[in-house]
Amino acid sequence: MSTAAAIVCASMGIRVAKHGNYGITGTHGSADFVRFLGFRTDFSAAEAESILEASGFLYILAPLHNRSFGRFSRVRKELGFRSVFNYLGGP
């Protein structure tokens, strides 16, 4: 839900930088969704500002730009059930 809301806001001229990840405990995550829509997720930190400036929307793939998320992902997979991260990101 938060990713869809971010895209709607960006379509109204509000610059949005959204942070998220691939599906960890489910089949899809917000990164899967934005890649399906054609947004890039493989840019460097140096490219981020120019992408946001040019398009008004930037999707920041958590594991590429925040190394601690990689550790969370591994633990979430091992848990085998939904965690607080699922509820923070929406249904």
C-alpha positions in Angstrom: 0.0 0.0 0.0 2.7 2.5 0.9 4.4 1.9 -2.5 1.2 2.6 -4.4 0.6 5.7 -2.3 4.1 6.9 -3.0 3.6 6.5 -6.8 0.3 8.3 -6.6 1.9 11.2 -4.7 4.7 11.3 -7.3 2.2 11.5 -10.1 0.7 14.6 -8.4 4.1 16.3 -8.5 5.3 15.5 -5.0 8.9 14.1 -5.1 9.0 10.8 -3.3 11.9 8.5 -2.3 10.5 5.1 -1.2 12.5 2.5 0.6 11.6 -1.2 0.4 12.7 -4.8 -0.5 11.8 -7.9 -2.5 9.3 -10.4 -1.1 10.9 -12.1 1.9 8.2 -14.0 3.7 5.6 -13.7 0.8 5.7 -14.1 -2.9 6.1 -10.4 -3.7 7.5 -7.3 -2.1 7.4 -3.6 -3.1 10.6 -4.0 -5.1 9.0 -6.8 -7.2 6.1 -4.4 -7.8 8.2 -1.4 -8.9 10.4 -3.5 -11.1 7.2 -4.9 -12.8 6.2 -1.3 -13.5 9.6 -0.6 -15.0 11.3 1.4 -12.3 15.0 0.9 -11.8 16.2 -0.6 -8.5 19.9 -1.1 -9.5 21.3 2.4 -9.3 24.2 3.7 -7.1 23.9 6.2 -4.3 25.5 8.7 -6.5 22.8 8.3 -9.2 19.9 8.5 -6.7 19.6 12.3 -6.6 19.5 12.7 -10.4 16.9 9.9 -10.8 14.7 11.6 -8.2 15.1 15.0 -9.8 14.3 13.6 -13.3 11.4 11.4 -12.5 9.9 12.6 -9.2 10.0 9.1 -7.9 12.9 7.0 -6.5 12.6 3.5 -5.2 15.5 2.7 -2.9 16.2 -1.0 -2.7 17.0 -1.6 1.0 19.7 -4.3 0.7 21.7 -2.3 -1.8 21.7 0.9 0.2 21.4 -0.3 3.8 23.5 -3.4 4.5 21.7 -4.1 7.8 18.6 -5.0 5.8 20.4 -8.0 4.4 20.8 -9.5 7.9 17.1 -8.8 8.6 16.1 -10.6 5.4 17.9 -13.8 6.3 16.3 -13.9 9.8 12.8 -13.2 8.4 13.1 -16.1 6.0 14.2 -18.4 8.9 11.3 -17.4 11.1 8.8 -18.8 8.7 6.0 -16.4 9.7 5.1 -12.8 9.1 7.0 -10.2 11.2 6.4 -6.6 12.2 8.1 -5.6 8.9 5.2 -7.1 7.0 2.7 -5.0 8.9 4.7 -1.8 8.6 4.7 -2.2 4.8 1.0 -2.9 4.5 -1.2 -6.0 4.0 
